[in-house]
Amino acid sequence: MPIKLLALDLDGTLLSSEGTISDTNKSAIRDAENQGVLVTIATGRRFRDARPVALEAGFNAPILTHNGALIKHAESLETFSVDLLENDAVREILRVGYEHGGNALVSADPEGKGTLFYDNISDENLPLKRYVIWAKHLHGDEAEEAVHHVESLESVVEDNDIIHISFSGNCNQMYEFQMILENELADSVNILATVYPHLDFTLLDILPPHASKAAGLNKYVLSKGISREEVMVVGDNFNDLEMLEYAGTSVVMANADESLLEREEFYTTLGNNEDGVAAAIDRFILAVN
């Protein structure tokens, strides 16, 4: 069955280790779109952080950001769909974070480009400090709007629509913290982990209970009259698992977690530094259509 929609993860998948899209991958995306395929990204990144990549690549479909909680057009800022965290859930997440030493990042403003709020970052949380510096650099003149420091995150709950909250740290610390979050928050949220063992870094994204990359994809493909069998996805980490299981054609990068590489139903392409996305497009789209 011909593929009608292609969804690509960003970090570790479409992007190289330097955070760039190769010309080979860009060319393959154009070729797929010229074959009539809708191409988008499905990323854990916030919309504002994913938008520069989307504008560079020029996707012909709205992008799935915040792990599918926000689907939005990169150029026009038109929102296709958004799932929000309930205020009570946000307060509980923040409470658990404060009690157990987690440094939260709160994502708001789904109607605009997105604003990230933070209050305290512990001295030892170097990955989070690096992210804040990176995000401010990425957004240049819009840095203050993009990444905003507040005295207390509890102050932003009443006046803002919250899309998702994240915590980050070393792998062991975040594994234990994830267990605490799952125990205390139960079914009120969906918790997705992105794990990079070689960096000793884990990102925990806390979303509305029914939000995920797979759920976001399902919303969009239904609106287009596309079946699951006509969807192809490419990913590399645990937050991609649900959409990999959802799609008719599922591809994992050579640099993916070993547990994903062991899944026989997933095809393994080249690594993200070897134009693995282009190789997958060539195999499953360009050679088929």
Number of C-alpha atoms within 10 A of each C-alpha: 10 13 24 22 26 24 25 23 27 24 20 21 27 28 20 18 12 9 13 13 20 17 12 14 22 19 13 20 25 17 17 23 18 11 14 14 22 21 22 24 25 31 24 27 18 24 29 21 19 21 20 15 19 21 12 10 17 16 21 17 20 25 28 34 26 30 27 30 28 28 29 25 21 24 13 8 16 13 16 14 16 19 22 18 21 17 14 10 17 24 14 15 20 19 13 16 18 13 8 12 11 23 20 22 25 24 23 25 14 25 13 13 17 18 21 22 20 19 15 15 16 11 8 9 14 13 17 20 13 10 12 19 13 12 16 17 12 15 16 10 10 11 16 13 15 22 21 16 14 13 11 11 18 13 10 16 16 9 8 14 18 25 25 27 23 20 20 25 21 18 19 13 14 20 17 10 21 19 11 15 20 14 10 13 16 12 12 19 22 17 23 20 21 18 21 16 12 7 10 13 17 21 21 23 23 27 28 23 18 15 24 30 28 23 16 25 25 20 14 18 17 11 9 12 8 15 15 18 15 17 26 26 28 30 31 29 22 17 24 27 18 13 26 26 14 20 23 17 21 21 26 29 28 22 20 20 16 11 9 24 19 11 11 8 14 17 17 23 23 18 20 26 20 16 23 25 31 24 18 24 22 16 12 15 21 17 8 11 12
